[in-house]
Amino acid sequence: MRSFVRISALLWADILVGYAFFEMQNYLTDVWKLDLTHAAGILNIWTGLSMVLPAFFLFLVDARLGNFTMLVISSIAYTVGIAFVTMSTPPVLANRTGTCKQYQPECIGHTQKVLFYVGMASVAVGIAGNLVSVHPFREEQENKSNSNPTIDFLKIPGFILVVLIPVIGAIALPYIKPWSLRFGIPAICTAVATFLFLSGWRAYDKAKPQGSPVSNVCRVFVASAYKRSKPFPLDSRDLYRKDNESFSRTRFLRCLERAAIILPDVSREDQENDKWRLCSVSQVEEAKIAVRMVPMWLTFIICGIVSSVANTYFVEQANKMNRKVGKWKVPLQVLLLLNKWAKVWFGVSANRSLKKYKQYAAPIGIAIAMVFSVLCCITAARVETRRLNVIRRHGLLDKPDDEIPMSIFWLLFQFVLQAGLEAFLEKGVAAFYKDQAPDSMETYIEHFTYAVSGLGFMCSVLTVYVVGKISERGGKPNWFQPTLNMSRLDRYYWVLAALSSVNLLVFILVASMYRYKNREAGDDYAVDTGESAAPSGINQNDD
């Protein structure tokens, strides 16, 4: 079994688990009988956690573990996690009397809850670890093979499976009614994928950790704090720089430059050996670049809040709508499949359209993503208003389990717009970091952005709580009721549309004030070498 197939098997299992978890909102509301907002809060915190963890795991991979060790941890965590989620379904572990084997809330005991929450946390660890290390580790093995024709041939069925597995997951899984099997089948596939991966233990080329560039940024802050009382030298050549290092100093956050001050009362050799007391000017400038990106990162939180409604409230809306096309009842996972296809199409369109704008491609792409965010919320609000009108006409307000005579395909518009939001945001951010981020930190900053979006998922729980409390002022009913039919999600979507509009204006302001690396040569106040104004990359060293 070739390494390519063994490693790719982890991705195929990921896809199946994703389609199985797509209906988790319905599982929590239908089986656990949780309130609408309670179920959505659990899923959004879990999703946010799985998006925040990769930034931390990437640091561990570079500093200590390496990609192989991380994949061992994540694949085992993934297998254990989905197994625990499967075991948490009532028929697998009946209650003490052994009679409660139905999918009912009274069958969800303390044991089931512990297994479920521990399992979900373990799955989040598995998702994050795989996201960080699967592709880099596979590239390490491909570099070892030197483009072996056999490996290239094996890629063909691998790519075919990447296309087929989502289709199978979208069409086949929904027809498996017992929840224990819906989670159990992906659990078995994940266990098989983990076994295949671990079976190549001795065949893999395991690269050693080379150190994390995040440590260099931390060193800049530590060194500058240590020398906070030192005056700046009159001659910029007195600042420390490595051999053949070309750089330019910028006015932004000049206090960090103290990290590059060479102390006269300590030998230079001792200072160079103490990485937490002396940093080069290039390292200082790259730390400045990372800090400059923080205001722009913060604007991505609202995008995360908008994206969070897709796997929760959108799915809850779809659950009771008319899904029939002729005699075929469309599975909910088809919406996820169409969403993924739309995201691919928007991604291709983004690549083609943004190439025309070159240095302005990144902010334009991100701005377009935020426009999609506004349109998605407006569309969702209009569709939900229509759905509520249908409910009132047919007297279904107090019948949350009855099917609503409104086609599920009304929701397709908001799913497609949400795909456009994610696609343009990813492409715009990628273009931004390709031009602006230090080469050594490009991957890190990409994961940091992903983590900020994850914070948006978590913040959505707070947003729902705050909006709900404000809505019930003056004795009015809270917009978020235990059932979807009694709730006013349309008004919440309008609030998100307003927040997204304000966020777009804030982003435009931040983007216009941002000092782009390829334009800041005129702002330099001390060019030391007369060469390129862009700082050179950080050398990754062991911690």
Buried (B, 14 or more C-beta within 10 A) or exposed (E): EBBBBBBBBBBBBBBBBBBBBBBBBBBBBBBBBBBBBBBBBBBBBBBBBBBBBBBBBBBBBBBBBBBBBBBBBBBBBBBBBBBBBBBBBBBBBBBEEEEBBEBEEEBBBEEBEEBBBBBBBBBBBBBBBBBBBBEBBBEBBBEBBEEEEEBEEBBEEBEEBEEEBBEEBBBBBBEBEEBBBBBBBBBBBBBBBBEBBEEBEEEBEEBEBEBBBBBBBBBBBBBBEBBEEEEEBEEBEEBBBBEEBBBBBBEBBEEBBBBBBEBEEEEEEEBBEEBEBBBBBBBBBBBBBBBBBEBBBBBBBBBBBBBBBBBBBBBBBBBBBBBEEEEEEBBBBBBBBBBBEBBEBBBEBBBEBBEEEEEBBBBBBBBBBBBBBBBBBBBBBBBBBEBBEBBEEBEBEEBBEEBBEBBBBBBBBBBBBBBBBBBBBBBBBBBBBEBBBBEBBBBBBBBBBBBBBBBBBBBBBEBBEEBBEEBEEEEEEBBBBBBBBBBBBBBBBBBBBEBBBEBBEBBBEBBEEBBBBEEBEEEBEBBBEEEEBBBBBBBBEEB
